[in-house]
Amino acid sequence: AITWGEQRLWSLRYQGGGYNTIYQLDPLERTLGDYFLYSRLIATLTWNGQNFLGSSNEVLWEFSPAGEEVGHYVRPQELAASILGLAWDGDTPGGPYLWLLDYFGELKRTLLTDPLEVDTRYSLSPLMPGYTFSGLAWDGQYLWVIARLSYHTHRLLKIDPADGSLVQAYVVLLPSNAPWVSITVDRDSPGGPYLYLITG
């Protein structure tokens, strides 16, 4: 998983032994920077303007860029499916909101309350029948999701958060052996915004 925060790109990797390692990445130099260990097993990552948010099986964890735990939020039964993407929306009136993409291709929006409460939901499957979905990003106006039909067929979806409609679908050429894709948006760098994708 990747996310953009503090004007940097961050990547999450399972380290083994119950730890994740979160690295700073330099996308221009293609180098690794500083990193820290985080002791919760999480599979997704986003940045809320101050801290990271990461999802495990039953809990959403909040932790600092130093790896210090800040808080946690219980995922109710309606958020029990595996989470494949997180995106922080600090722009929409009434928020800030957290968007979640689950294993069944449902987009769900929640305020950061404990337990989390879903106030909006959309199903992506009717938009792209036969596709599976992974990765989630917010660019300040739209949501972005990766849709996969096969190892050779991927689409980058631009989704309107107001009604869950498909604004545009772009062909994406990815490695044929990529089982999953994570995406994030850099809204800070000159000339942007930029969309980053990482495969695994």
C-alpha atoms as one frame of an Amber mdcrd trajectory, in Angstrom:
protein
   0.000   0.000   0.000   1.089   3.597  -0.600  -0.085   7.036   0.503   0.978
  10.641   0.148   1.498  12.680   3.338   3.735  15.437   4.677   4.732  16.146
   1.049   6.217  12.656   0.766   5.332   9.272  -0.666   5.056   6.437   1.881
   4.956   2.692   1.262   3.760  -0.060   3.572   5.450  -3.448   3.616   4.881
  -6.465   5.855   8.143  -7.123   7.663   7.343 -10.450   9.327   7.260 -11.202
  13.017   4.092  -9.145  13.485   5.536  -5.871  12.175   4.983  -3.593   9.202
   7.687  -1.323   7.847   6.635   2.052   6.459   9.154   3.651   4.130   9.572
   7.089   2.648   9.998   6.848  -1.128  11.547   9.354  -3.504   9.625   8.789
  -6.766  11.997  10.952  -8.801  15.240   9.404  -7.576  13.610   5.978  -7.121
  15.256   5.594  -3.725  14.163   4.635  -0.213  14.430   7.183   2.582  13.778
   6.907   6.305  11.477   4.233   7.650   9.836   3.102  10.872   8.303  -0.096
  12.224   4.646  -0.329  13.187   3.515  -3.216  15.368  -0.039  -3.665  14.024
  -0.731  -5.845  11.005  -2.421  -3.562   8.493  -2.959  -3.956   4.764  -4.085
  -0.462   3.737  -2.778   3.016   4.418  -3.886   6.653   4.105  -2.926  10.035
   5.573  -5.452  12.292   7.341  -3.389  15.464   7.440  -1.726  14.668  10.779
  -1.429  10.909  11.130  -1.642   7.638   9.235  -4.743   5.442   9.192  -4.416
   1.717   8.542  -6.976  -1.075   8.550  -6.667  -4.514  10.114  -9.356  -7.208
  10.243 -11.610  -5.556  12.828 -10.059  -2.191  13.698  -8.921   0.997  11.979
  -5.681   2.189  13.598  -4.380   5.762  13.754  -0.656   6.307  14.288   1.936
   9.034  13.934   4.822   9.304  11.411   7.034   8.057  14.235   4.979   4.858
  14.559   3.313   5.909  17.832  -0.276   4.811  18.258  -2.749   7.693  18.468
  -6.098   5.901  18.550  -8.277   3.212  17.048 -11.795   2.840  15.662 -13.880
  -0.330  15.704 -15.173  -1.534  12.336 -18.861  -2.563  12.659 -20.384  -5.569
  10.923 -21.222  -3.578   7.782 -17.478  -2.915   7.421 -16.465  -6.505   8.165
 -15.348  -7.359   4.611 -11.644  -7.055   3.825 -10.663  -3.446   3.140  -8.651
  -3.034  -0.075  -8.355   0.755  -0.086  -8.580   3.812   2.165  -8.812   7.462
   1.140  -9.089  10.586   3.304 -11.462  13.311   2.092 -10.769  16.525   3.979
 -12.458  18.703   1.356 -16.157  17.804   1.236 -18.504  19.937   3.382 -19.720
  18.081   6.453 -16.471  16.124   6.712 -13.712  15.256   6.933 -14.642  11.803
   5.705 -12.886   8.482   5.324 -13.685   6.418   2.214 -13.221   2.646   2.265
 -13.183   0.160  -0.627 -14.015  -3.399   0.384 -13.473  -6.838  -1.131 -16.938
  -6.863  -2.729 -16.359  -3.644  -4.664 -18.377  -1.412  -2.358 -17.314   2.160
  -1.653 -18.335   3.322   1.807 -17.961   6.716   3.464 -17.717   7.319   7.199
 -16.858  10.018   9.676 -13.951   9.177  11.968 -16.070   8.053  14.918 -15.770
   5.043  17.204 -17.306   2.775  16.125 -17.208   3.824  12.480 -20.638   4.624
  11.014 -21.292   4.419   7.276 -23.389   7.274   5.841 -22.892   6.686   2.096
 -22.317   3.542   0.028 -21.967   2.747  -3.670 -21.426  -0.528  -5.500 -18.806
  -0.476  -8.262 -19.715  -3.875  -9.711 -22.638  -2.590 -11.868 -20.279   0.013
 -13.381 -17.689  -2.596 -14.448 -19.298  -6.072 -14.511 -16.817  -8.918 -14.114
 -14.064  -6.699 -12.699 -12.484  -6.806  -9.249 -11.309  -3.661  -7.504  -8.358
  -2.500  -5.412  -6.649   0.703  -4.397  -8.426   3.946  -3.540  -7.361   7.598
  -3.760  -8.908  11.058  -3.387  -7.756  14.041  -5.468  -9.816  16.746  -3.750
 -12.811  16.280  -6.039 -12.986  12.692  -7.293 -12.251   9.168  -6.097  -9.903
   6.908  -8.072 -10.045   3.094  -8.090  -8.214   0.342  -9.989 -10.449  -2.225
 -11.712  -9.036  -5.542 -12.956 -10.626  -7.993 -15.371  -7.527 -10.166 -15.776
  -3.777  -9.962 -15.230  -3.602  -8.168 -18.571  -6.666  -5.903 -18.356  -6.789
  -2.999 -15.893  -8.774   0.222 -15.823  -8.255   3.340 -13.733 -11.702   4.566
 -12.679 -12.600   8.175 -11.901 -15.646   8.139  -9.603 -17.962  11.019  -8.674
 -18.380  10.878  -4.872 -21.731  12.684  -5.060 -23.555   9.745  -6.658 -21.000
   6.957  -7.251 -21.175   7.363 -11.027 -18.314   6.564 -13.381 -16.841   9.778
 -14.806 -14.075   8.171 -16.869 -12.277   4.835 -17.253  -8.658   4.881 -18.430
  -6.679   1.942 -19.792  -3.689   1.191 -17.534  -0.756  -0.971 -18.617   0.526
  -2.868 -15.588   2.799  -5.896 -15.110   0.892  -9.070 -15.963   1.865 -10.702
 -12.652   0.499  -7.894 -10.436  -2.151  -9.393  -8.109  -2.965  -6.043  -6.495
  -2.493  -2.320  -7.053  -2.354   0.561  -4.581  -2.803   4.203  -5.612  -2.442
   7.662  -4.074  -2.534  11.297  -5.184   0.196  13.913  -4.683  -1.517  17.301
  -4.482   1.574  19.169  -3.221   4.276  18.935  -5.877   4.628  21.666  -8.547
   2.922  20.770 -11.803   0.569  18.329 -10.092  -1.585  16.760  -8.953   0.091
  13.422  -9.696  -1.333   9.925  -9.350   1.050   7.198  -8.142   0.444   3.465
  -8.539   2.379   0.606  -6.970   1.894  -3.065  -7.800   2.665  -6.145  -5.809
